[in-house]
Each structure stands twice: as structure tokens, then as C-alpha cells.
Amino acid sequence: MPETSIFAVPHLTTALNGPLLELERLFLQNQARIEHWFRLQWRESAAPFYASVDLRNAGFKLAPVDTNLFPAGFNNLNPSFLPLCIQAAQTAIERIAPEAQRILIIAENHTRNLFYLESLVTLQEIIARAGFQVRLGSLLPDLAEPLEVALPSGGLARLEPLQRVGDSLQVGDFRPCVVLLNNDLSAGEPPIIKNIAQPVVPPPDMGWSRRLKSAHFAEYRRVAYAFAEMLEIDPWLIDPLFRKCGEIDFMKREGVDCVARNVEAILAEIRRKYAQYGVDKEPFVIVKADAGTYGMGIMTVHDPAQVHELNRKQRSRMAASKEGQAIRQVIVQEGVYTFETWGQSRAVAEPVVYMIDHYVVGGFYRVHAARGATENLNTPGMEFQPLAFVEPLNNPDQTQAPDAGPNRFYAYGVVARLALLAAARERSAPR
């Protein structure tokens, strides 16, 4: 087990952490109350099978900026968290299918992305060590035979072609009890998995071909307001402002007036909140595709005029997302600074929290030396640093200061679980 080291914890600009320290202190003082509140929520809304949440820590604000229901970074977790992952996976599968023995994981079509395959094999190991038989299936249309890919870690990813037999999905003679999607279905739900008899988790209709970030953050707002009311805090401290625009075509410059108006409106709201809390920083917003992941279709905006002044290259980047899907709707979201930095070079960092079922099972810092405090870090050149402390994120130490590692990580876990709860409620919300 690796040693815990305070020197591995990112630096947070101390001049700006007043409200966050107060928030962390409040979370610690109300831990039993918070955990009881969560237990009641999970009784009403079952958690997704798994999820990862990108957080931004501005010192004066701690908020989620993205929630992914098909996480692909299990290889970046601290190995010390593996027992937590195994136990949580057991709980999740037993809840879905108590008699299950065999699990089929459907992978993304990233056979050349060795980092993704490392995550996939780590996920396979977690479920296998939870006591299940596990195989990896692929949606690649031209895959006729099993494909084996050697990994830098020394492991081996074995992807097998999917077969449809009646109303069941299988690989070879392996007929699973549960199908676990690790493919976000950006290009839509393939016919081979439609209406199969086995349980499919997460549900295909939560893939990015149908799910919207604006719907998620609308649910998150309701969750955050209820949580804030319980603790008697300003919900803005944990909730990013947002608006949405539809019928966008950046290449034809259609719909950009809507984007500019909403940028202006949110910037004005942020300025009011900054004035309220004495934050001496320039507000900014993030404009991004209302569906999709992998950091595509995202731009930072400081002034509404920038939306009208995009050059052709910038418009091209905002025109399509993963799988070449055209961007027709965008979410205009409050930009949350990240004042956490990693290492001697002070590279900008942001925490990513991983959950299986409703349990926090670990996380890591996404670090990017070439990006600034207002920029998207999910771009080529990013690195990952596992959270340094071996304690789980739901186990604070009240004998230490509020900003000590386990306690700061507890705050991360609280806010990430609020986002997870919002994701749990998305399916039942009107679309």
C-alpha cells in the first residue's frame, strides 16, 4: 500500500479559499446529517451503476461541471481503492440481478487507444474479483474474430464480436446475465442491443445520443437547492449557473445570437455573485455541446462578442463532437475557476471523482501543464494523478483541519454524489 503523503496533494491558492473552508467545515460538522440525507435519497432514486464527475475547485466555489455515466479512467485510480471498487460492484450487480453470474462489458470502439483499454481491463478485473465471470464485447462492425491487444502495463485486452441469438446477446458461447455498457452510444443505440432480454446498465437511453447535459444540470439544480436548504447555505456555492440554446449551426453562424445573449446574461449573474462574495476575478462562461464527452465541442468565453468573432477553425471545432455527430444544441455554463495546481511546475489540476452504485470509490486529478485556470483540461496533453490519500472519500478525519486531505476529499465526495443523485433522477424527468 503506498504511503500517504501531504506533498502529493495539489496546492490550493489560500487567498481564495475562505468560503470553501467554511463549506468544508460545515460538511464535517454535519457529516451524520448529510449521510442520513443521502441514504433517504437513494431509497427513492437508485444510483446509476457507475459514474465519474468532473469538479472545479475555485476556493470560493466547488461545483461539478460534467457527469459521465460511462467512465473510462479506472486505470487512473489509486490501487489502494480497489477493495472499495470490488465491494461496490458486488452491491450494484446484486441489486440489478441477484442471481447473476456472468457479466458482459460492451466497450467503446477505441481499439487504438491503449489508455482506454487499460481502463477497460481494470474494470474487468474489478468485476471478476467481485466474484463474476466477465468478458469484453465489441460493437466494431468488421470484427469477426476475437481481437487481443497487448497493453503497456503487461495486461491483455481481449475483445470479442457481439452476437444476437433470439432476444439475447452473447460472445461465443458466453451468454451473460447482465450487459454492462462502457460505450456512451454517441452514434445512437445499435440494433443488436435493442430489446434484449438481459438487463442493460446503464440504460441505453442514457447514452449521449439521447441524454442532454442541460437536463442533467436542471436535475442537479433541484438536488443542490434541496441540499443547500437542509444545510442553510447559498446553493450557488455548489451549483454552476447555466442556460441552453438549440438550433445551432456554428459553420453557418445560425443560432449564435442566442448563445451571445445567454453568455451576456450569465456573465451578469456571475458578476453579482462575485460582488456578493468579494471575489476579485473576471467571470467567464463555458459554451459546450449539450451532449457528448471527450472534451470535444467546448470553448471558454469572456465576452459575448467572442461568439460572433469565431474564425473558421474555431467554428469547425464547435460544429461536431464524438463520432462526427453534429452539434445542434449547446449549454452555456458558468465557468468555474480551478485554483488547484500540481507539482513544482504548478500545472493546473481538477479533481475527478469515481463512483460505483452510490459509493465513492476513488478519484484522480486531471492535470494539464499547458492550460490555464479558466480552460477545459480534458484535451490532449493531460495527465492523471491518483488521489493521494488511501482513505475513501466518504471518511473524513474530524481531528484534522477542514482543508486536510481526507476532509477536502470528503467535500469532493459530497458534491460528486449530489451530481450522481441528479443523474439517477434524469430518466424519470420529463424530456
N, C-alpha and C positions, 0 to 999 in steps of 0.2 A: 504494500500500500504506500503510495507516495506521501512524502511529508507535506504537512500543511505549512505554507509559507506566506507571511503577510506581504513579502516582496513581490509575490506573483499577482497580487490584487491590483487592478488598474487604479490609477490616480484619478481623483475627482477634484476639480477646482474648488477649493474650500471656500472661496469668497462667495460662491453662489449656492451653497448647499443648505442655507438656513431653513427654508420651508421643507426641504426633503428630510433634513434631520428631524424636524418636528413631526413629519409624516411617519418616519421610521419609528420614532419614539411612541407615537400613538398606536401604531400597529403592534409594537411589543407590549404595550400596556393592555391592549385589548385582544391579545392572541386567542384566549379561550373563547371570547365572544365572536371573533372573526371565524375561527374554525367551526364553531357551532352554526353560524350563519351559512357557511359553505355546506355543511352537512345537510341542512334543510333544503338548500337549493338543489343539491344532487339527488335528493329524493324526488323532486319534481321534474328535473331535467337530467336525463342520463348523459354523462360526458361522452364526447367522441372517443373512438378507440385510441387515437393519439393526436398530438398536435405540437407545433412549435410556435412560439410567439416572439417576435422581434420587439424589443423595448428600446426606448430612448430615455436616458437619464440626463436631464438638464440641470440637476441640482435643485432648481426651484420647481421642477415638474418631472414626474415619472409616468410614462404612458406607453401603451402598445401602439405600434404603427403598422403591424401586419400580423395575421394569424394564418398559419399554413396547416391544413388538415392532412397533408401528405408529406410529412417531414422527411428530409433526406440528408441528415447530418449526424446520424447515430455514431459514426466513427469518430466524431469530434468530442464526444462526451468523455468526461473523466472516467477511466476504467473502474475507479472505486465505486461508481454509481451503478455498476452492473447488477448487483443484487437487488437494488431498488427497481430497476427495469424489469427484471425477471419476475419479481413478486407482482408488480403492477400488471404485467402481461398476463399472468395467470388469472388475476382478478377480472381483467377485461374480457378474456375469452370465456371464462366460466359464466360470466353474466350474459354473454351473447348466445353461447351454445354449451350448456353444462356437460353434455356428453361428447364434446369434440375431442378428436384425437389427431386429426390431420389438418394442417393449415397450408393453403397455397397463397403465396405472395405474388401479386402481379406487379411487375417492375415497369419503370419508365423505359423508353427506348434509347437509353443513353449507354449503349454498349462501348462507346469510346471514352466515356467519362469515368475514369478509374476511381475518382473520389466518390462519385455516386455509387459505384459498385461496392466500394469499401463499406459505405453506409448500409447498403442492401445486405451484405454478408453479415455485418454486425447485427442488424435487425433479425436476420435468420437465426443467428446464434442465440440472441435473447429469447426468441420464441422456442427454439429447440431446448434450451436449458430450463425453460419453464415447463417442460415435460410433453412437448408435442412433436410429431413428425412434420417437417417443413420442407417444401420445395419452392423453387422460384420459377414462375411462368412469365413468358414474354408475349407482347402484342405485336412484335415485329412481323409484318406481313410475309416476308420472304424467309422466315426462319422455319426450316423443315426438320432439322435435327438439333439436338441439344448443343448449345454453344458454351464452351468453357473458356473463361478469361482469367489468366494469372494476374494477381494483384501485387502491388509494391510491398504490402505487408507480409507477403508469403502465402496469403489465402487464395482461394479459388472460387470464383462466381460461376455457377452452372445454371444457365438459363435454358428453359425447355419450352417448346412451342405449345400453345394452348390448343385444346381440342374440345369441341362441343359434342356431347353424346346425349341426345334427347334434351332434357332440360337441366343437364348437369355439365359442369366444367371440370376438366381434368388435364393432367400432363402424363403422358404414357399411361400406365395402369394405376396411377395415383389419383384417387378420387377424394378431394378434400371435403371436410365437414364445414369449413369456413373459408371464404375467399377474402383475403386482406389486400386492399388496394394500396399500392405505393406509387401509383400513377395518377396524376391530378386531372387526367381526361380533358386537357385543354382543347383538344381537337374534337371533343364530343364522346359520347358513350358508344363504344364499338358494338355491333350487333351480337358478337359472340358472347358477351356477358349480360345481354338483356334478358330479363325474366328467367334467370336460372333459379334452380331450387335451393341452392345453398345460400346461407346468409352472406351478404357482401358488406364489408365495412372498410372505410366509411361508405355511406350510401353513394352510388354513382351520381345522384342528383346534387351532391355537394362538390362535384368536380368543377373546375374553372369554366367549363362550357356553359354552366348554368348559375353558379354561385357569383355573387357580387360583393365587393368589399364594402360598398355603401350600405348594403343590407346588414352586413356583419357589424359595422360601426354604429348603425342605428340600434341594433340589439345591444351592443356594448354600452351605448349611452344610457339605455334603460337600466342595465345592470349596474353601471358606475354610479348613477344617480341614487339607486336604492341602497347601494353600499355606502355611499357618501352620507346619505341621510341617517343611516344607522350610526355612523361614527361622528356625525356632525362636522363634516369637513366640506370644503368647496370642491365639487366634483371636477372642476377644471384641472385640479392638481393631478388627476389621473386619467383625464379624458381629452383626446385631441379633437378640436373643432373640425367640422368637415361639411362640405356640400357636394352635390353631384351635378354633372352635366351629361346629357345624352345627345345623340345625333351629331357626333363629332367626326370631322374628316380633316385632319391636320394638313394633309397634302393639298387638299383643295381649299384650305383655310375656311372651312364651313364649321359653324358652331363655336368658333373661338371667342366671339363676343360673350357668350355665356360663361366661358372659362374665365375671361378677364374680369367680368362683373363679380363672379364668386371669389376670385383672388382678392379683389379690392375689398369685398365685404368681410372676408375672413381676416385679412390684414388689419382692418379697423377693429375687429373684435379682439384680436391678439394685443393690439396696442392698448386697449382699455384694460385688459388683464395685466399686462406688463406694468402699466401705471399703478394699478391697484397693489401689486406686489413689489414695486420698486425695482423692476428688472431693467437694467440699462443695456438692452440688446436690441438689435434690429430684427423685427419679426420677418418671417418668411413662410412660404407655403410649399407643399409638395403636390404637384399635379401628376397623377399616375393612372394607368389603365384600371378600370373598375373591376377587372377580372384578370387573373394571371399572376405569375410569380417569376422567380429567377432574376429579379431586379430589372426587368425589361419594361419599357414604356413609362419611364419616370423622369421628371425634371424638377429642379429647385427653382422657385420663382420669388423674387424680392419686390417686383413691381408689376402691375397689370400690363404695362406697355410691353414687357418682355414676351408676353403671349402672342402679340401681334408681330413681333420682330424676329421670330424664329427663322433661321436660314434653312435651306433645303435639307441639309444633313440633320439638323435638329428635328425638323418635321418628319423626316424619314424614321428617326428613332422613336417618335411618338405615334407612328402610323400602324405598327404591328407589334404583337407580343409573341410569346412562345408558340411554336408550331405554325408561325406565319399568320396567326389569327388577327384580323383587322381590329383596331381599337376604335370603337364607336361610342363608348361611354367612358368618362373619366371621373375620378373622385378628386376633389380639391380639398386637401387636408392640411390642417395646421402643422407647420414644420416644428418639430421638437429638437432643440439642440442636443448634441451629446458632448458633454464635457468630461467624459471618461477617456483616459489615454493609457496606452500600454507601452511598457519598456522605456529604455533610455531615450529613444527617438521620439517619445510622446506621440506615437501613432494613434489616431482616432479609433475608439472602440465602442461597441454597443453590445449589450447582453442579449442572448437568445436563450429562451427557457424551453425545455422539453418536458412534455407530459405524456403519460400513458394512462388511460382512463382518467380519473380525476386526481391522480398523484403526480406531483412534481418529481421527476426522476433525474434531473441534472440540467446541464446547460453549458454554454461556452460563450466566449467573447468573439464576435466578428471584428477583426482588426484590419485597418487599411491605412498604410503609411502615406498614400498619395491622395487621400481625401480629407475634406475639412469637416468642421463640426456641424455644417448645415447640409451635407451631401449624403446621398444614398451610398451605403458601404457595400451593398450586395452587387459588386461589379468585379470583373477580372482584376487580379492583384490582391484580393482579400485573403487574409489568413485567419486561422481559428486557434483560440487558446482555451482549453477546458477551464471551467470554473475551478479555482484553486483549492477550495475547501472541500474536505471529504464528507462533511456533514450534509444531509439532504437540505433542500431549500425551505422545507417546512419545519425546521428545527432550530429556531433562534436561540441565542445564549443571552439571557437577560442579565447575566453578571458582567457583560461587556457593554461597551458604548454602542449607541444606536447605529453608528456607521461602521462598526466592526464587520468583518467579512460575513459571518453567518447571519448577522442581523440585516445587513444590506441585501444579502441574497434572499432572506425571508421576504423582504419588501418586494423583490423581483417576483418571487413565487406567488405572492398575494395578487399582484396586478396581472400576472400571466394567467392565473386561474380565473380572474374576472373575464378575461378575453375568452378563455376556454368555455366558461359558462355562457357567454354570448353566442359562441359557435354552437353550443348544444341547443340553443333556442332558435337558431336560424331556420331550421327545417319546418318548425311549426308556425313561423311568422308568415303573414301574407306576402306574396311576391307580385 
